[in-house]
Amino acid sequence: MGIGGHILSKKFEILMKRALWVLVIVFIVRCLFSSEEIIKAFSIYHLFGYAGESIGVTVIIMAAYNKWLWKLDHTIKVPVLKRKYTGTIKSSFNGKCYKAELEIHQTLLSISVILKTQESSSRSVMSSIDDILGEQQLTYTYLNTPMACVRNRSAIHFGTAMINIDNPMKLTGTYFTDRKSTGDVDFIPEYDNQ
């Protein structure tokens, strides 16, 4: 298993441990609300019903945790990158520097990246946050689709970007593509440019 897979399985393990605790707490609270009924007319059938209700409530809570609440959990050591960034890409393909927008969508268990320039857009195919040599890094493979009017000089291609995310307010890194070009990227959150 690679580094990204190990980190994902660790995050999944964290999510499952929290889900188990939430399930136990919700079940106990549900039983407390019906303690009088349990004492007067104990029934395994009712306990299974309470367990089912508790599982349903836990699923809803954990879905919210995976999507939003994990960002408030200070025991999770994953940088929060979900936002829009603006910056530049400098390409060795033609030596030009392009203005670009980077949009990151993130949950506890997943991360995806969309990058747009005036001439093309790219979407991540695979992505992960890794700890590489003591540095937090966003690594993603993408498919870049140039606009039809520039495909005579810029074909559709795959690439991989490696971005340092130790400071989520300043993302810097490099990329390389299957057309044998490389480049540098530099981004800051969109609202910081104003």
C-alpha positions as YAML, in Angstrom:
chain: A
units: angstrom
residues:
- id: 1
  name: MET
  ca: [0.00, 0.00, 0.00]
- id: 2
  name: GLY
  ca: [1.35, 3.42, -0.95]
- id: 3
  name: ILE
  ca: [1.66, 6.44, 1.34]
- id: 4
  name: GLY
  ca: [-1.65, 7.94, 0.13]
- id: 5
  name: GLY
  ca: [-3.46, 4.63, 0.70]
- id: 6
  name: HIS
  ca: [-2.01, 4.38, 4.22]
- id: 7
  name: ILE
  ca: [-3.15, 7.91, 5.09]
- id: 8
  name: LEU
  ca: [-6.63, 7.26, 3.63]
- id: 9
  name: SER
  ca: [-6.98, 4.03, 5.63]
- id: 10
  name: LYS
  ca: [-5.87, 5.91, 8.77]
- id: 11
  name: LYS
  ca: [-8.54, 8.58, 8.15]
- id: 12
  name: PHE
  ca: [-11.13, 5.84, 7.54]
- id: 13
  name: GLU
  ca: [-10.07, 4.17, 10.81]
- id: 14
  name: ILE
  ca: [-10.51, 7.50, 12.64]
- id: 15
  name: LEU
  ca: [-13.97, 7.93, 11.08]
- id: 16
  name: MET
  ca: [-15.02, 4.39, 12.09]
- id: 17
  name: LYS
  ca: [-13.80, 4.83, 15.70]
- id: 18
  name: ARG
  ca: [-15.75, 8.07, 16.03]
- id: 19
  name: ALA
  ca: [-18.82, 6.41, 14.45]
- id: 20
  name: LEU
  ca: [-18.67, 3.60, 17.01]
- id: 21
  name: TRP
  ca: [-18.53, 6.09, 19.89]
- id: 22
  name: VAL
  ca: [-21.39, 8.12, 18.43]
- id: 23
  name: LEU
  ca: [-23.45, 4.95, 17.97]
- id: 24
  name: VAL
  ca: [-22.92, 3.88, 21.59]
- id: 25
  name: ILE
  ca: [-23.79, 7.35, 22.92]
- id: 26
  name: VAL
  ca: [-26.89, 7.69, 20.72]
- id: 27
  name: PHE
  ca: [-28.06, 4.19, 21.75]
- id: 28
  name: ILE
  ca: [-27.60, 4.97, 25.46]
- id: 29
  name: VAL
  ca: [-29.44, 8.29, 25.12]
- id: 30
  name: ARG
  ca: [-32.25, 6.55, 23.19]
- id: 31
  name: CYS
  ca: [-32.55, 3.91, 25.92]
- id: 32
  name: LEU
  ca: [-32.59, 6.59, 28.62]
- id: 33
  name: PHE
  ca: [-35.53, 8.30, 26.90]
- id: 34
  name: SER
  ca: [-37.41, 5.00, 27.05]
- id: 35
  name: SER
  ca: [-36.06, 3.75, 30.38]
- id: 36
  name: GLU
  ca: [-39.49, 3.65, 31.98]
- id: 37
  name: GLU
  ca: [-40.83, 1.51, 29.13]
- id: 38
  name: ILE
  ca: [-37.75, -0.76, 29.24]
- id: 39
  name: ILE
  ca: [-38.15, -1.32, 33.00]
- id: 40
  name: LYS
  ca: [-41.93, -2.00, 32.86]
- id: 41
  name: ALA
  ca: [-42.04, -4.18, 29.77]
- id: 42
  name: PHE
  ca: [-38.56, -5.28, 28.71]
- id: 43
  name: SER
  ca: [-38.47, -6.54, 25.13]
- id: 44
  name: ILE
  ca: [-35.55, -7.54, 22.91]
- id: 45
  name: TYR
  ca: [-37.69, -6.38, 20.01]
- id: 46
  name: HIS
  ca: [-37.72, -2.81, 21.40]
- id: 47
  name: LEU
  ca: [-33.95, -2.89, 21.96]
- id: 48
  name: PHE
  ca: [-33.41, -3.92, 18.31]
- id: 49
  name: GLY
  ca: [-35.69, -1.01, 17.31]
- id: 50
  name: TYR
  ca: [-33.64, 1.41, 19.41]
- id: 51
  name: ALA
  ca: [-30.45, 0.01, 17.88]
- id: 52
  name: GLY
  ca: [-31.86, 0.57, 14.37]
- id: 53
  name: GLU
  ca: [-32.83, 4.14, 15.21]
- id: 54
  name: SER
  ca: [-29.37, 4.72, 16.70]
- id: 55
  name: ILE
  ca: [-27.65, 3.38, 13.58]
- id: 56
  name: GLY
  ca: [-29.77, 5.70, 11.38]
- id: 57
  name: VAL
  ca: [-28.94, 8.76, 13.49]
- id: 58
  name: THR
  ca: [-25.24, 7.78, 13.57]
- id: 59
  name: VAL
  ca: [-25.10, 7.46, 9.77]
- id: 60
  name: ILE
  ca: [-26.51, 10.99, 9.42]
- id: 61
  name: ILE
  ca: [-24.09, 12.42, 12.01]
- id: 62
  name: MET
  ca: [-21.07, 10.68, 10.45]
- id: 63
  name: ALA
  ca: [-22.03, 11.82, 6.93]
- id: 64
  name: ALA
  ca: [-22.07, 15.40, 8.28]
- id: 65
  name: TYR
  ca: [-18.76, 14.74, 10.06]
- id: 66
  name: ASN
  ca: [-17.09, 13.46, 6.86]
- id: 67
  name: LYS
  ca: [-18.37, 16.39, 4.83]
- id: 68
  name: TRP
  ca: [-18.09, 19.35, 7.24]
- id: 69
  name: LEU
  ca: [-17.53, 18.67, 10.94]
- id: 70
  name: TRP
  ca: [-14.07, 17.09, 10.62]
- id: 71
  name: LYS
  ca: [-12.68, 20.59, 9.98]
- id: 72
  name: LEU
  ca: [-13.63, 21.53, 13.56]
- id: 73
  name: ASP
  ca: [-11.92, 18.45, 15.05]
- id: 74
  name: HIS
  ca: [-8.46, 19.60, 16.20]
- id: 75
  name: THR
  ca: [-7.28, 15.99, 16.62]
- id: 76
  name: ILE
  ca: [-7.41, 15.55, 12.82]
- id: 77
  name: LYS
  ca: [-4.08, 16.69, 11.37]
- id: 78
  name: VAL
  ca: [-5.26, 17.23, 7.79]
- id: 79
  name: PRO
  ca: [-4.93, 20.73, 6.32]
- id: 80
  name: VAL
  ca: [-8.24, 22.28, 5.27]
- id: 81
  name: LEU
  ca: [-7.75, 23.21, 1.62]
- id: 82
  name: LYS
  ca: [-11.37, 23.42, 0.43]
- id: 83
  name: ARG
  ca: [-11.60, 26.83, -1.23]
- id: 84
  name: LYS
  ca: [-10.79, 28.72, -4.43]
- id: 85
  name: TYR
  ca: [-7.26, 29.92, -5.12]
- id: 86
  name: THR
  ca: [-5.78, 32.22, -7.74]
- id: 87
  name: GLY
  ca: [-2.23, 32.25, -8.95]
- id: 88
  name: THR
  ca: [0.13, 31.46, -11.78]
- id: 89
  name: ILE
  ca: [1.49, 28.53, -13.72]
- id: 90
  name: LYS
  ca: [4.85, 28.81, -15.45]
- id: 91
  name: SER
  ca: [5.24, 26.15, -18.15]
- id: 92
  name: SER
  ca: [8.39, 24.78, -19.75]
- id: 93
  name: PHE
  ca: [6.20, 23.78, -22.74]
- id: 94
  name: ASN
  ca: [6.33, 27.31, -24.15]
- id: 95
  name: GLY
  ca: [8.06, 29.32, -21.40]
- id: 96
  name: LYS
  ca: [4.91, 31.36, -20.72]
- id: 97
  name: CYS
  ca: [3.36, 32.28, -17.40]
- id: 98
  name: TYR
  ca: [-0.43, 31.86, -17.16]
- id: 99
  name: LYS
  ca: [-2.94, 33.19, -14.66]
- id: 100
  name: ALA
  ca: [-4.93, 30.31, -13.18]
- id: 101
  name: GLU
  ca: [-7.74, 29.46, -10.79]
- id: 102
  name: LEU
  ca: [-7.52, 26.41, -8.57]
- id: 103
  name: GLU
  ca: [-10.59, 25.00, -6.85]
- id: 104
  name: ILE
  ca: [-10.25, 22.28, -4.23]
- id: 105
  name: HIS
  ca: [-13.20, 20.18, -3.04]
- id: 106
  name: GLN
  ca: [-12.47, 18.26, 0.15]
- id: 107
  name: THR
  ca: [-14.06, 15.95, 2.69]
- id: 108
  name: LEU
  ca: [-12.25, 13.95, 5.36]
- id: 109
  name: LEU
  ca: [-11.96, 10.95, 3.03]
- id: 110
  name: SER
  ca: [-11.61, 12.58, -0.39]
- id: 111
  name: ILE
  ca: [-10.07, 15.50, -2.22]
- id: 112
  name: SER
  ca: [-10.48, 16.67, -5.82]
- id: 113
  name: VAL
  ca: [-8.90, 19.51, -7.77]
- id: 114
  name: ILE
  ca: [-10.09, 21.65, -10.70]
- id: 115
  name: LEU
  ca: [-7.66, 24.03, -12.40]
- id: 116
  name: LYS
  ca: [-8.63, 26.59, -15.06]
- id: 117
  name: THR
  ca: [-6.64, 28.93, -17.27]
- id: 118
  name: GLN
  ca: [-7.75, 31.06, -20.23]
- id: 119
  name: GLU
  ca: [-6.82, 28.22, -22.57]
- id: 120
  name: SER
  ca: [-7.67, 25.01, -20.73]
- id: 121
  name: SER
  ca: [-9.15, 23.27, -17.74]
- id: 122
  name: SER
  ca: [-8.07, 20.19, -15.87]
- id: 123
  name: ARG
  ca: [-9.69, 17.88, -13.33]
- id: 124
  name: SER
  ca: [-8.01, 15.50, -10.97]
- id: 125
  name: VAL
  ca: [-8.32, 11.81, -11.73]
- id: 126
  name: MET
  ca: [-6.68, 10.73, -8.47]
- id: 127
  name: SER
  ca: [-5.50, 12.81, -5.55]
- id: 128
  name: SER
  ca: [-4.15, 12.43, -2.05]
- id: 129
  name: ILE
  ca: [-2.59, 14.34, 0.80]
- id: 130
  name: ASP
  ca: [0.69, 12.78, 1.85]
- id: 131
  name: ASP
  ca: [3.40, 13.41, 4.42]
- id: 132
  name: ILE
  ca: [6.57, 13.26, 2.33]
- id: 133
  name: LEU
  ca: [9.87, 13.79, 4.11]
- id: 134
  name: GLY
  ca: [8.15, 15.81, 6.83]
- id: 135
  name: GLU
  ca: [6.27, 18.00, 4.34]
- id: 136
  name: GLN
  ca: [2.50, 17.95, 3.76]
- id: 137
  name: GLN
  ca: [1.92, 17.54, 0.04]
- id: 138
  name: LEU
  ca: [-1.13, 17.45, -2.23]
- id: 139
  name: THR
  ca: [-0.36, 15.08, -5.08]
- id: 140
  name: TYR
  ca: [-2.82, 14.64, -7.91]
- id: 141
  name: THR
  ca: [-2.96, 13.24, -11.41]
- id: 142
  name: TYR
  ca: [-5.13, 15.20, -13.83]
- id: 143
  name: LEU
  ca: [-6.55, 15.26, -17.33]
- id: 144
  name: ASN
  ca: [-6.02, 18.63, -19.04]
- id: 145
  name: THR
  ca: [-8.46, 19.59, -21.79]
- id: 146
  name: PRO
  ca: [-7.40, 22.65, -23.81]
- id: 147
  name: MET
  ca: [-10.00, 24.70, -25.68]
- id: 148
  name: ALA
  ca: [-10.61, 23.46, -29.23]
- id: 149
  name: CYS
  ca: [-9.10, 26.62, -30.75]
- id: 150
  name: VAL
  ca: [-5.64, 25.94, -29.20]
- id: 151
  name: ARG
  ca: [-5.44, 22.15, -29.66]
- id: 152
  name: ASN
  ca: [-3.23, 22.54, -32.73]
- id: 153
  name: ARG
  ca: [-0.46, 23.66, -30.34]
- id: 154
  name: SER
  ca: [-1.70, 22.17, -27.05]
- id: 155
  name: ALA
  ca: [-3.12, 18.65, -27.13]
- id: 156
  name: ILE
  ca: [-5.26, 16.97, -24.45]
- id: 157
  name: HIS
  ca: [-2.83, 15.45, -21.96]
- id: 158
  name: PHE
  ca: [-2.36, 13.87, -18.53]
- id: 159
  name: GLY
  ca: [-0.14, 15.31, -15.84]
- id: 160
  name: THR
  ca: [0.79, 15.05, -12.19]
- id: 161
  name: ALA
  ca: [1.11, 17.97, -9.77]
- id: 162
  name: MET
  ca: [2.92, 17.95, -6.41]
- id: 163
  name: ILE
  ca: [2.00, 20.94, -4.26]
- id: 164
  name: ASN
  ca: [3.38, 21.84, -0.84]
- id: 165
  name: ILE
  ca: [0.46, 22.50, 1.52]
- id: 166
  name: ASP
  ca: [2.30, 23.12, 4.81]
- id: 167
  name: ASN
  ca: [0.81, 26.62, 4.61]
- id: 168
  name: PRO
  ca: [-2.72, 26.37, 3.13]
- id: 169
  name: MET
  ca: [-2.57, 30.14, 2.49]
- id: 170
  name: LYS
  ca: [0.31, 29.74, 0.00]
- id: 171
  name: LEU
  ca: [0.41, 26.67, -2.22]
- id: 172
  name: THR
  ca: [3.55, 26.16, -4.28]
- id: 173
  name: GLY
  ca: [4.76, 23.21, -6.28]
- id: 174
  name: THR
  ca: [5.63, 21.64, -9.59]
- id: 175
  name: TYR
  ca: [3.99, 19.52, -12.23]
- id: 176
  name: PHE
  ca: [4.97, 17.34, -15.15]
- id: 177
  name: THR
  ca: [2.96, 16.05, -18.10]
- id: 178
  name: ASP
  ca: [2.96, 13.19, -20.58]
- id: 179
  name: ARG
  ca: [3.94, 15.64, -23.31]
- id: 180
  name: LYS
  ca: [7.30, 15.95, -21.53]
- id: 181
  name: SER
  ca: [6.73, 19.43, -20.12]
- id: 182
  name: THR
  ca: [7.14, 20.63, -16.56]
- id: 183
  name: GLY
  ca: [6.24, 23.75, -14.69]
- id: 184
  name: ASP
  ca: [5.85, 25.61, -11.43]
- id: 185
  name: VAL
  ca: [2.61, 26.61, -9.70]
- id: 186
  name: ASP
  ca: [1.98, 29.29, -7.11]
- id: 187
  name: PHE
  ca: [-1.45, 29.93, -5.53]
- id: 188
  name: ILE
  ca: [-3.03, 31.93, -2.72]
- id: 189
  name: PRO
  ca: [-6.69, 31.94, -1.58]
- id: 190
  name: GLU
  ca: [-8.86, 34.03, -3.88]
- id: 191
  name: TYR
  ca: [-9.97, 36.51, -1.22]
- id: 192
  name: ASP
  ca: [-6.31, 37.37, -0.38]
- id: 193
  name: ASN
  ca: [-5.83, 38.86, -3.89]
- id: 194
  name: GLN
  ca: [-8.33, 41.67, -3.26]
...
